[in-house]
Amino acid sequence: MNGHAPTQIFYHFEADQAVIRVIIHDNALTATAVVYLFSYTRSVDAIEKWISNQHEDYRQVAPNPVYEYQLSTNQFSISRGSFIGSRTDWRDIPTPLDLYRVSIDIQGVIDGDIFELEPFTDETVASVRSESVTVN
């Protein structure tokens, strides 16, 4: 992959054949989150290949999800924490990348009889182009 792409975080719930994909966008560290469900006949390794395909140039044979559910802003949130620093040595990116500690808060979600998601919180580091972050 050439250049900078949005930060992606994957949460793989192996027992449920489910993945949550959180994409942290450059502009003001906004984010989207999608729940993907896979057939119960799919192995953990097969789903891991699908996850790898979402951010790697090398594509592996992997299953497609059988169901997708985009979380609303009432169902998840992202909070920008502290500024960690900047990187200017990342591949061929002409502008520096700023690194921020962020908190991801997923609310409990139930979509009928299809799936139930327990609430959880996680912290990670997101990289964004320096010029694209707006301060609120």
C-alpha positions in Angstrom: 0.0 0.0 0.0 1.5 3.3 -1.0 1.0 6.4 1.2 -1.1 6.9 4.3 -4.4 5.2 4.8 -6.8 5.7 7.6 -6.1 3.8 10.9 -8.1 0.6 11.0 -8.7 -1.5 14.1 -10.2 -4.9 13.9 -11.9 -6.8 16.8 -12.3 -10.5 16.0 -14.9 -12.3 18.1 -13.8 -15.8 17.2 -16.6 -17.7 19.0 -19.2 -15.6 17.2 -17.6 -15.6 13.7 -17.9 -11.8 14.0 -15.5 -8.8 13.3 -15.9 -5.2 14.2 -13.9 -2.9 11.9 -13.3 0.7 13.2 -11.9 3.1 10.7 -10.4 6.3 12.1 -10.5 9.0 9.5 -8.0 11.9 9.2 -10.5 14.7 9.5 -10.8 15.6 13.2 -10.3 11.9 14.1 -13.8 10.9 13.2 -14.6 7.2 12.8 -17.0 4.7 11.4 -17.6 1.2 12.7 -19.1 -1.8 11.0 -20.0 -5.3 12.4 -19.3 -8.1 10.0 -20.8 -11.6 10.5 -19.4 -14.7 8.8 -21.0 -18.1 8.2 -20.6 -20.5 11.2 -18.9 -22.9 8.8 -15.9 -20.4 8.4 -12.8 -21.1 10.4 -10.9 -18.6 12.5 -8.0 -18.7 10.0 -10.3 -18.0 7.1 -11.7 -14.9 8.9 -8.2 -13.8 9.8 -7.4 -13.9 6.1 -10.4 -11.6 5.4 -9.1 -9.2 8.0 -5.6 -9.2 6.5 -7.1 -8.5 3.0 -8.6 -5.3 4.3 -5.2 -3.6 4.8 -2.6 -5.6 2.9 -1.7 -5.4 -0.7 -1.3 -9.2 -1.0 -4.7 -10.7 -1.3 -5.5 -14.2 0.1 -8.5 -16.4 -0.6 -11.0 -15.5 2.1 -14.7 -15.7 2.8 -17.0 -12.7 2.4 -19.2 -11.7 5.3 -22.8 -12.8 5.2 -24.1 -9.8 7.1 -22.9 -6.2 7.7 -24.2 -3.7 10.2 -23.0 -0.1 10.4 -22.9 1.2 14.0 -24.5 4.6 14.4 -22.9 7.4 16.4 -25.3 6.5 19.3 -23.7 3.0 19.3 -20.0 3.9 19.4 -17.8 6.9 19.9 -14.2 7.8 19.6 -12.4 10.3 21.9 -9.1 11.9 21.1 -6.7 11.7 24.0 -3.2 13.0 24.2 -0.9 14.0 21.3 2.0 11.5 21.2 4.2 13.0 18.5 4.8 13.3 14.8 6.4 11.0 12.2 8.1 12.3 9.1 9.8 9.1 8.1 6.7 7.1 6.9 7.1 5.8 3.4 6.6 8.4 0.7 4.1 10.7 2.5 4.9 14.4 1.8 3.3 15.7 5.1 4.1 14.5 8.6 1.8 12.1 10.4 0.6 13.1 13.9 0.0 10.3 16.4 -2.8 10.5 18.9 -3.9 8.2 21.7 -7.7 7.6 21.2 -10.4 5.8 23.1 -13.0 3.7 21.3 -16.2 3.1 23.2 -18.6 0.5 21.7 -22.1 0.5 23.2 -24.1 -2.7 23.6 -26.0 -3.4 20.3 -28.7 -5.9 19.6 -30.0 -6.3 16.0 -33.1 -8.5 16.3 -32.2 -12.1 16.4 -29.1 -11.7 14.2 -26.5 -10.6 16.8 -25.9 -9.1 20.2 -22.8 -7.1 21.0 -21.6 -6.5 24.5 -20.3 -3.0 25.3 -16.5 -2.5 25.5 -13.9 0.2 25.6 -10.4 0.1 24.0 -7.5 2.5 23.6 -5.2 2.6 20.6 -3.0 5.0 18.6 -4.2 6.7 15.5 -2.0 8.3 12.8 -3.4 11.2 10.8 -1.9 13.7 8.4 -0.8 16.7 10.3 -2.7 19.1 8.0 -6.0 17.3 8.3 -6.7 17.4 12.0 -9.1 20.1 13.2 -9.0 21.1 16.8 -12.4 21.5 18.5 
